[in-house]
Amino acid sequence: MRQVYRPTLGRRLLAWGLGALLIVWVAMVAAGFHAGWHEADELTDGHLAGVAALLLAERDNRFADERLMPPPPPGGAPLRAHDYQRSMSVAVWGSDGRLLSRFGSAPTPAFEPGEGYATLELGQPATRWRAYARWNGPSRERRVMVLVSMPEHDDLAWDIAGQVAEPGLWLLPVVAVVLGWALRRAMQPLRQLADRVQALDVRTVQNIDPLPRHRELAQLAHAVNTLGQRYQAALANERQLANELAHELRTPLASLALHAANVRGPLADEDRTQALDRIERDARRVAQMLDQLLALARASRVELEEAAVECDLAALGRDVLGRYAQAALDSGHALSMRAPDSVPMRGHPLLLEMILRNLVENALAHTPAGASIELALDAQGRWLQVSDDGERVAGRNGPRMDAPGTAAPGGAAGRSSGPALGLGLGHRLAHKIAAMHGGHFGTANPLQPFTTTYRMTWGDGHGG
């Protein structure tokens, strides 16, 4: 089987961290270059202004010919001895605009009376020069202009910008290595927890103990422990249900096989009729158990797939009692209902109808003729209950012959009831439906003249 590649959380965190760092790094480098370029402009303009001020303080306007400048002495430093030293050009005009002197390689600019900074294009072909011009004072006898080549200015700007941005160039790889190491160390508790979870055996009761000391990992470990406990509880319930089902089905199935074999042999008409009746009762008993299993499966499906809706429990109760009215009349039972006109609640109508039918059919199946059965609803107390006086009518106060919830909840109204089932699937179903509605199911203290009461409650969030 081809193995599916799954990226690790550590690599994902590292990728996102480096991505965010790259954005910050690009912003820092851009800011460094901008700052370096700005500082180069400031240095150049300041240098031009300083040279102009120095020249205006001089009285002599003459400059030596660059070609006649003496070479540096042996072992001495040349005149251009610094990387940031630039070749300056100077032009001096009189008040009448006549050029008094000039120095440097810059072409002579045209005379203009203005002062300040300017970027000029001089010569053929034209080249750009940064210039600063200033008069010597209010007398305006001399006008000095200092120029520097813009390529030299740009070289200085790039150099300064590179010096400012260079730390950022080393930052990304260094931080990437440190961040990868830090994330690997930080992810170690998570990897240890993953190894402990993978080592768990779901077939046995095992918990992650002790819990990790980090709060987020402790919550995750607690959730895993809770899931494991729920799985073990569900597995135990399934085993218990399978054992009970096998025990209950063994008797009727064995009886079916025995009486079916007897029917094939020579029997008197009376014995054959009794054997057929027993086969019918055993088949009905198996059908009731299958109905209850289907009801449990249906309740689980409703819990997973269907959302709770607003419904009227009183209307459901009246509908259920109406379905069993003819069966009660035929068996000599009296059905009644004590409830307000409407009992609104939020729940699953299918499941609520199922538990009502379960309780009513159970009472009809296991009380003698002449017994009274009452369905009562209480919206304020948030409960429904079914009561009967079967023990009083039977003239005894011993335990009931039936187990709670043993009739088939999915059976049709008016069907002949079989013997009491000991399996208790209806009891399980009633507990499950009550739990789905935030309540409980069980026996309650009956009110006179009733002798037995089964009650289901529901929670606050399901009230009308």
Secondary structure in CASP SS format (residue, H / E / C, confidence):
PFRMAT SS
TARGET T0000
AUTHOR 0000-0000-0000
METHOD secondary structure of the structure
MODEL  1
M C 1.00
R C 1.00
Q C 1.00
V C 1.00
Y C 1.00
R C 1.00
P C 1.00
T C 1.00
L H 1.00
G H 1.00
R H 1.00
R H 1.00
L H 1.00
L H 1.00
A H 1.00
W H 1.00
G H 1.00
L H 1.00
G H 1.00
A H 1.00
L H 1.00
L H 1.00
I H 1.00
V H 1.00
W H 1.00
V H 1.00
A H 1.00
M H 1.00
V H 1.00
A H 1.00
A H 1.00
G H 1.00
F H 1.00
H H 1.00
A H 1.00
G H 1.00
W H 1.00
H H 1.00
E H 1.00
A H 1.00
D H 1.00
E H 1.00
L H 1.00
T H 1.00
D H 1.00
G H 1.00
H H 1.00
L H 1.00
A H 1.00
G H 1.00
V H 1.00
A H 1.00
A H 1.00
L H 1.00
L H 1.00
L H 1.00
A C 1.00
E C 1.00
R C 1.00
D C 1.00
N C 1.00
R C 1.00
F C 1.00
A C 1.00
D C 1.00
E H 1.00
R H 1.00
L H 1.00
M C 1.00
P C 1.00
P C 1.00
P C 1.00
P C 1.00
P C 1.00
G C 1.00
G C 1.00
A C 1.00
P C 1.00
L C 1.00
R C 1.00
A C 1.00
H C 1.00
D C 1.00
Y C 1.00
Q C 1.00
R C 1.00
S C 1.00
M E 1.00
S E 1.00
V E 1.00
A E 1.00
V E 1.00
W E 1.00
G E 1.00
S C 1.00
D C 1.00
G C 1.00
R C 1.00
L E 1.00
L E 1.00
S E 1.00
R E 1.00
F E 1.00
G C 1.00
S C 1.00
A C 1.00
P C 1.00
T C 1.00
P C 1.00
A C 1.00
F C 1.00
E C 1.00
P C 1.00
G C 1.00
E C 1.00
G E 1.00
Y E 1.00
A E 1.00
T E 1.00
L E 1.00
E E 1.00
L E 1.00
G C 1.00
Q C 1.00
P C 1.00
A C 1.00
T E 1.00
R E 1.00
W E 1.00
R E 1.00
A E 1.00
Y E 1.00
A E 1.00
R E 1.00
W E 1.00
N C 1.00
G C 1.00
P C 1.00
S C 1.00
R C 1.00
E C 1.00
R E 1.00
R E 1.00
V E 1.00
M E 1.00
V E 1.00
L E 1.00
V E 1.00
S E 1.00
M H 1.00
P H 1.00
E H 1.00
H H 1.00
D H 1.00
D H 1.00
L H 1.00
A H 1.00
W H 1.00
D H 1.00
I H 1.00
A H 1.00
G H 1.00
Q H 1.00
V H 1.00
A H 1.00
E H 1.00
P H 1.00
G H 1.00
L H 1.00
W H 1.00
L H 1.00
L H 1.00
P H 1.00
V H 1.00
V H 1.00
A H 1.00
V H 1.00
V H 1.00
L H 1.00
G H 1.00
W H 1.00
A H 1.00
L H 1.00
R H 1.00
R H 1.00
A H 1.00
M C 1.00
Q H 1.00
P H 1.00
L H 1.00
R H 1.00
Q H 1.00
L H 1.00
A H 1.00
D H 1.00
R H 1.00
V H 1.00
Q H 1.00
A C 1.00
L C 1.00
D C 1.00
V C 1.00
R C 1.00
T C 1.00
V C 1.00
Q C 1.00
N C 1.00
I C 1.00
D C 1.00
P C 1.00
L C 1.00
P C 1.00
R C 1.00
H C 1.00
R H 1.00
E H 1.00
L H 1.00
A H 1.00
Q H 1.00
L H 1.00
A H 1.00
H H 1.00
A H 1.00
V H 1.00
N H 1.00
T H 1.00
L H 1.00
G H 1.00
Q H 1.00
R H 1.00
Y H 1.00
Q H 1.00
A H 1.00
A H 1.00
L H 1.00
A H 1.00
N H 1.00
E H 1.00
R H 1.00
Q H 1.00
L H 1.00
A H 1.00
N H 1.00
E H 1.00
L H 1.00
A H 1.00
H H 1.00
E H 1.00
L H 1.00
R H 1.00
T H 1.00
P H 1.00
L H 1.00
A H 1.00
S H 1.00
L H 1.00
A H 1.00
L H 1.00
H H 1.00
A H 1.00
A H 1.00
N H 1.00
V H 1.00
R H 1.00
G C 1.00
P C 1.00
L C 1.00
A C 1.00
D H 1.00
E H 1.00
D H 1.00
R H 1.00
T H 1.00
Q H 1.00
A H 1.00
L H 1.00
D H 1.00
R H 1.00
I H 1.00
E H 1.00
R H 1.00
D H 1.00
A H 1.00
R H 1.00
R H 1.00
V H 1.00
A H 1.00
Q H 1.00
M H 1.00
L H 1.00
D H 1.00
Q H 1.00
L H 1.00
L H 1.00
A H 1.00
L H 1.00
A H 1.00
R H 1.00
A H 1.00
S H 1.00
R H 1.00
V H 1.00
E H 1.00
L H 1.00
E H 1.00
E C 1.00
A C 1.00
A C 1.00
V E 1.00
E E 1.00
C E 1.00
D E 1.00
L H 1.00
A H 1.00
A H 1.00
L H 1.00
G H 1.00
R H 1.00
D H 1.00
V H 1.00
L H 1.00
G H 1.00
R H 1.00
Y C 1.00
A H 1.00
Q H 1.00
A H 1.00
A H 1.00
L H 1.00
D H 1.00
S H 1.00
G C 1.00
H C 1.00
A E 1.00
L E 1.00
S E 1.00
M E 1.00
R E 1.00
A C 1.00
P C 1.00
D C 1.00
S C 1.00
V C 1.00
P E 1.00
M E 1.00
R E 1.00
G E 1.00
H C 1.00
P H 1.00
L H 1.00
L H 1.00
L H 1.00
E H 1.00
M H 1.00
I H 1.00
L H 1.00
R H 1.00
N H 1.00
L H 1.00
V H 1.00
E H 1.00
N H 1.00
A H 1.00
L H 1.00
A H 1.00
H C 1.00
T C 1.00
P C 1.00
A C 1.00
G C 1.00
A C 1.00
S E 1.00
I E 1.00
E E 1.00
L E 1.00
A E 1.00
L E 1.00
D E 1.00
A C 1.00
Q C 1.00
G C 1.00
R C 1.00
W E 1.00
L E 1.00
Q E 1.00
V E 1.00
S E 1.00
D E 1.00
D C 1.00
G H 1.00
E H 1.00
R H 1.00
V H 1.00
A C 1.00
G C 1.00
R C 1.00
N C 1.00
G C 1.00
P C 1.00
R C 1.00
M C 1.00
D C 1.00
A C 1.00
P C 1.00
G C 1.00
T C 1.00
A C 1.00
A C 1.00
P C 1.00
G C 1.00
G C 1.00
A C 1.00
A C 1.00
G C 1.00
R C 1.00
S C 1.00
S C 1.00
G C 1.00
P C 1.00
A C 1.00
L C 1.00
G C 1.00
L C 1.00
G C 1.00
L H 1.00
G H 1.00
H H 1.00
R H 1.00
L H 1.00
A H 1.00
H H 1.00
K H 1.00
I H 1.00
A H 1.00
A H 1.00
M H 1.00
H C 1.00
G C 1.00
G C 1.00
H C 1.00
F E 1.00
G E 1.00
T E 1.00
A C 1.00
N C 1.00
P C 1.00
L C 1.00
Q C 1.00
P C 1.00
F C 1.00
T C 1.00
T E 1.00
T E 1.00
Y E 1.00
R E 1.00
M E 1.00
T E 1.00
W C 1.00
G C 1.00
D H 1.00
G H 1.00
H H 1.00
G E 1.00
G C 1.00
END
